[in-house]
Amino acid sequence: MSKKLFIETLGCAMNVRDSEHMIAELNAHEGYELTEDASSADLILINTCSVREKPVHKLFSELGVFNKLKKADAKIGVCGCTASHLGKEIIKRAPYVSFVLGARNVSKIADVLHRDKAVEIEIDYDESQFAFKDFRSSPYKAYINISIGCDKQCTFCIVPKTRGDEISIPADLIVAEARKAVENGAKEVFLLGQNVNNYGRRFSGENEKINFTELLRRVSAIEGLERIRFTSPHPLHMDDEFIEEFARNPKICKSMHMPLQSGSNEILKSMKRGYTKEWFLNRAAKLRSLVPDVSISTDIIVAFPGESDADFEDTLDVMKQVRFEQVFSFKYSPRPLTEAEGFTNSVDSEVGSHRLSALQAYQDTILDSISAAMLGKEVEVYFEELRSDGYVAGRSDNNAVVKVKGSEEWLGRIARVKITEVSRSVQYGEIVA
Ligand code: SF4
């Protein structure tokens, strides 16, 4: 009988892809098959996120639950960003954990599994072979890493300490992976990295030096591939060449993530983001002028240390001018190993909560008018998910979630849909072609 693997993945798309890599390696080298039942698993993995405080706190309570329900001889492994930053502390606090594997070290999963109490969290580790065995959780969309790590020094962010320096993955490997995914039926590839449009900055060995715009051109030349998405681009690297390729290349989906973080130049400086409010607005305006239907999403942190009412107003001003289609907003919480952890000018917690509510309420008014304007429009939707309520769901080219009444026959197909009912988070429609 095959061994069973239960895996829980928290956090971002990069973690989803890391989990896929670990599943593939464990299957190919150790014969593990996936299960959704942790109590029957021989190995339980938690792939953690440490960007915010909550999932880190949750980790130890979850570990306790898994320890109680697991089979007597089953192993528990902790992987990902929290594994990188807490390291052996995890085994100290939860001695039943068998091993700890950092986000930069996922390729060592089949090895670490056999070393009791192993802690592999080296961030200088240069994975000079990036080709993993293949596993995809969706047959329709393929996540593909194009770089690992991050060279930026944003003062609030723990990622450079958990994922290490930025290294670009050779372009020929990326194109080959995308081609294989398309041959296996995927119509969409999703290129992943902390700063995708900084691609090409550093390779691990002798490799052809190309930038992200050229990489997009090469991936889009793959026959049978219909859609390309990517995350996250950095506003600093949104040069004209990149925006113009985004606008003119029909395979690139017209949704752009532009992580603003703050609209105040003072706060942006203190965050070490490397751009100004004016630069950000200029880039967003260029995008909107070249691609009128583009949807722009963003991340915003409120109550960063030193944020005054006027700084907060600057953030609202950017929201007013850009009219983001989606905003992921958070109240600042200090993260370990970051520069901002030592900042002493923190904002009162209640003030922070108040600002967050005000910002979210303001975004809701923007969203209401954006979604109302979608009523009656026709959009191209790629259907990827069968819902239990008799709907199939997918995303429009510009990333709106769209549901239509239908069955699995629509899965993996792109269809034209007329929007008949709208809400802030999902649009409903009818297939017209
Ligand atoms: S760019 Fe900044 S926020 Fe993004 S991963 Fe790098 S350090 Fe973190």
Residues whose N, C-alpha, C, O or C-beta is under 5 A from the ligand:
A	BS01	SF4	C150 K152 Q153 C154 C157 V159 Q194
